[in-house]
Amino acid sequence: MITLPQQKLDALVARHHLVESELASGLGADAYVKLSREFAELGPVVEAIKAYRAVSAEINDLDALAADPATDPEMRKLAAAEKPALIARKEALEHQIQLALLPKDAMDDHNAILEIRAGTGGDEAALFAGDLFRMYERYAAKQGWKTEILSMSEGTKGGFKEIVAEVRGRGVFAKLKFESGAHRVQRVPDTEANGRIHTSAATVAVLPEVEDVDVDINEADLKIDTMRAQGAGGQHVNKTESAIRITHIPSGIVVFVQEERSQHKNRAKAMTMLRAKLYDQQRSKLDAARAAERRGQIGSGDRSERIRTYNFPQGRVTDHRINLTLHKLPEVMEGEALHEIIDALITEHQAELLAAEGAS
């Protein structure tokens, strides 16, 4: 049986009421936007708390009615018939509130940097990397998010040797963070005359986009090179040195952006990528130090592990972390059914957090 912390629920309801009052008091634009977001986030859990308390009161009323000797048998029978549905409703609301009270990843609401690199498999791996990028791009569009390419290196027969993009929208990192890892594909390449199935791979990295306040970068630690942007085959595509390569000397991290014609814009995007990579590096060190919090692969961001297999001959996708198999590969690759895998991963992660809370 779930025991909810009533004082914490009271505090959430009180905070929701306070924010509502402040929003009506004529705030500045920045404060209004910030409080509006908090109000929207508090809304669903406060509604659940109110519904939970209302249904609990109804159950108590039914119990009191049944315990009263003056209650006639017919009313007692009606109360007994009504109670199971109320108990089920109460339990569902308790679970909903319990999930809402779980500790949140501070980066969950942030935009994300999505990196996809072709692994083993040559041209077929580059084609698969391209397929993965289109899958995420379509999934993002269905969420109402915006995707913007920051840098890319095309494969000789299509696809990408490497592609880096920014995905902007509400809750992007919360949804995409479990996609980090090695993705494997099994299919017959178009170039295969004998119809043999090939196995190729691509790695995906999802990093939260962070602000200056999240990561401190010393300009003296940066080596910045400018060059002319290049297209497929290495030919120069413009005459100005608009492409930017930034090397962070202490960490050895290198980022390269050439998508914009403006050197200023490319530098800004390169710094965004660098901050994300540095933050991810710092977070990985913290995660390693907290090994107890990283049982299993979900949320570990361990990109050396094979997390998912896309089997084209059998039309199935298997996520190995949660042993989930969907026989709807075309829908997943179109971004239409990817949410089924992502939602299952989030549910599993929440279950682990609930188990950890219970153990503590």
PyMOL commands that set and color helices and strands:
alter all, ss='L'
color gray80, all
select helices_A, chain A and resi 6-23+29-67+73-100+122-143+172-179+219-221+232-234+263-289+291-294+329-333+338-359
alter helices_A, ss='H'
color red, helices_A
select strands_A, chain A and resi 112-118+146-154+160-168+181-187+198-208+222-227+243-248+253-257+306-311+316-319+324-326
alter strands_A, ss='S'
color yellow, strands_A
deselect
rebuild
show_as cartoon
